[in-house]
């Protein structure tokens, strides 16, 4: 299992100006966990990466995100984290919102 910090509010952002932030994920199981893919819902406006993709039981990993708003108003985005644990595939989701002004 993976524990994810979720429903992140980035507050007020300016259109076209990148916002970098980090999200903690925790291996909440007794098995090794391997992150196999980070899949943003908007690949044009969001990038995601991890320095370490293999997490031991109880270990915390950091997902580094950069969101560059491409539209004004309320932006709701997500990044799906695909991973394997004990030979089984699973996924978790990071969700974030921002109010984007022109």
Secondary structure by P-SEA (a helix, b strand, c coil): ccccccccccccccccbbbbbbbbbbccccbbbbbcbbbbcccccbbbbbccccccccbbbbbbbbbbbcccccccbbbbbbbcccccccbbbbbbcccccc
